[in-house]
Amino acid sequence: MILLTVGTQLPFDRLVRLMDEIAPSLADPVIAQIGRGSYLPRNMTWHRVIEPVEFERYVADARFIVSHAGIGSLLTAERHSKPIILFPRTCYLGEHRNEHQMATVTMISGRPGLAVANDEAQLRQAVLNPPASQTPQPSITSREQICNAISAFLRGPVAA
């Protein structure tokens, strides 16, 4: 199974629609958490919201995750050693308040178990050829994960 998540704060119809178009060509079913979007999928099983315990089960069962570039989704994939494909929201399309998701994928691009897609062709390619599983990371507390993520963000891009 493939898990699609767009988070719960903002709709992301563009990603849901693209995955719905790709879903019929996949061997695995897609379970989608679509949030408050107006697009209703026809080719995926969908939920607006998935309760945390059920969401963790879906993550555990997923072959890989397709997600907006939210830090919560990234940390969840890492915690479960699941490959993840990130499709960032963009401000210029009115999908978010600023371009922080683009900044996130720029900073983490190239990490094992991670692929980034910025358009339909890249998303289709990534879903048909998902990244290899992440290497399990040593267990650290959620507090440490949050502190590390904030520290990395504050350090910003390294000058060349």
SULHUMO-V241433 format. One record per pair of residues at least 4 apart in sequence whose C-alpha atoms are under 6 Angstrom apart, sorted by the first residue. I is the first residue (numbers start at 1). J is the second residue. If there is no record, write none. Layout:
i->[I I]
j->[J J]
//
This chain:
i->[1 1 1 1 1 2 2 2 2 2 3 3 3 3 3 4 4 4 4 5 5 5 6 6 6 8 11 11 11 13 13 13 19 20 20 30 31 31 31 32 33 33 33 33 34 35 35 50 51 58 64 64 64 65 66 66 67 68 68 68 69 69 69 69 75 77 77 81 81 82 82 83 83 83 83 83 84 85 85 85 86 87 87 88 88 89 90 90 90 91 91 91 91 91 105 112 113 113 113 113 114 117 117 126 144]
j->[28 29 30 62 63 30 62 63 64 65 30 31 32 62 65 32 65 66 67 32 33 67 34 67 68 35 35 36 37 17 37 39 23 41 43 44 44 45 46 46 46 47 48 49 48 48 49 55 55 62 82 83 84 84 84 85 86 86 87 88 86 87 88 101 79 81 82 134 136 133 134 113 114 131 133 134 114 114 115 116 116 117 118 101 102 95 95 96 99 95 96 97 98 99 109 134 131 132 133 134 131 122 123 130 148]
//
